[in-house]
Every structure is written in structure tokens, then in C-alpha cells.
Amino acid sequence: MKLITAIVKPFKADDVREALSELGVSGMTLTEVKGFGRQKGHTELYRGAEYVIDFLPKSKLEIAVADELCDQAIEAICKVAGTGQIGDGKIFVTNLEQSIRIRTGETGNDAL
């Protein structure tokens, strides 16, 4: 099993969810986060004063998938979340040792 962590632009989160649902991914966790990378934030003008916005709003998606679905999920995320602009985000993939469905006690891929 793999845990895919995708940091994407907030307006792309629903598109990613739909694309992964079509692949058969049955669940994910969405967290609204702030961060920056090469984008380095931006400046805004408010009431005549200039403010530097270092951290930009992003959506963090965490998706647990079976090993055989991992590459397809990554491809789907890249396809729908990519705009070609700086700040599109990142995807991190880590090995997932165990998963357990609390209600039924199912483990491994059955718990996904």
C-alpha cells in the first residue's frame, strides 16, 4: 500500500477528487493548508500599504491506495491538477505499513 500526499491549488481539489473516484479510489482526506515553494508568495496592496503574503493557500490531499493503483492515481492527479503555472504543487509517495478499518477490524487493502 502507498500513501499519496498531494499539495495542489485549492480550486483543483474537486477535480482531483473526481478523477480519483473514476479510478475507484474510495476515500481521501482534504486539509486546507498554507505554504510556499519556488512561488515565494506575493505582495498585495491594502488601504495604501503593501503587504507581503509569504504563505499561499493550498489543499493537501492524503490518499491511501493499493500498490497496483498508485501509478494511475499519480498520473490522474498530475493531469487534472496541472495548469503549467508555477505553484501547481507537489506529490509525495510513501510506503504505508498497515491500514485498519476501526468499525470492522479489516486490515491491509481490505481496509482501504
Secondary structure, 3 states (H helix, E strand, C coil): CEEEEEEECHHHHHHHHHHHHHHCCCCCEEEEEEECCCCCCEEEEECCEEEEECCEEEEEEEEEECHHHHHHHHHHHHHHHCCCCCCCEEEEEEECCCCECCCCCCEHHHHC
